[in-house]
Amino acid sequence: MAQRTVTDDSGRIWTCVAVAAPTKAGVAARPMGLDVTLACTTTSVAAPVSVTVGWGWEKIADNGLARVIALASPVPRR
């Protein structure tokens, strides 16, 4: 399973993995063209943040992915 680590504008380091979608016999786990749900974690947020991104999420620019996660996450603790 693919994993990415990005840093948002607040300096939080996020590690994201794709949430496995249910599969059927003979069907790919993540067919091309379907959106993907990511579970992203960081030390300052208790629960994983869930975001839905396009199927090409592994190639999204780090800043863009970090921005999507930051918008979905709680306010950072200082």
N, C-alpha and C positions, 0 to 999 in steps of 0.2 A: 504494500500500500504506500502511495506517495505521501511525503511529508515535507512541509516547508516551514521555515522560521523567518519571520519578518519583524521589524521594529517600527512602532508607530511614532507619531510626532511627540507623544508624551514620554517616549523612551522605554515603553513597555515592550518586552520581547515576547512575541506570540509564536507558539508552535501549533501548526494546523495539520490535521489529517482528515481525509475524506471519510465520511460515515458510510459504511457499507450498506448498499441498497439491497433489498430482498432480490434474490435471483430465481429464475425458473430454469428448468433443464434445457440446455442448448441455447440459452440467452446470455450474452456477455454481462458481467457484473456492472459495468458502467459504459453503456454504448455511447459512441460518439454522437454529439448533438444534444444530449440531455444535461440539464443542470445538475450540479453536485452540491451536496450539503457538507460543509466543513465544521468540525468541532475544533475550536481554537482555545488554547489555554495559556495563561501567564500567571506568574506568582502572586500578583496583586488582585486577582479576581478569583473568588472562591469556586464558581461553577464555570464549566466550559461555555464559551460563546458560540452560538450556532449561526452560521451565515450560509446563504445559498448563492453560488456563483456559477458561471458558465462552465461548460465541460472542459475548456482549455485553461482552467485555473492554474495549472502548473507553470504556465508561461506568462501569466499576468505579471506586470511590473511589481516589484516589491512594495513601492510606495502606494500603488493603487490597491493592492490586497490589504495592506496595513490600514489604509483609509477606510475600506469597507468594514473591517473588523472593528476599528475604533468607533465608527458610527453605531455599531450594534452593541458595543460593550458598555458596562456601567462607567461612570466617571472615575478616572484614576485616583487612587489614594496618594497623598503626598507625604 
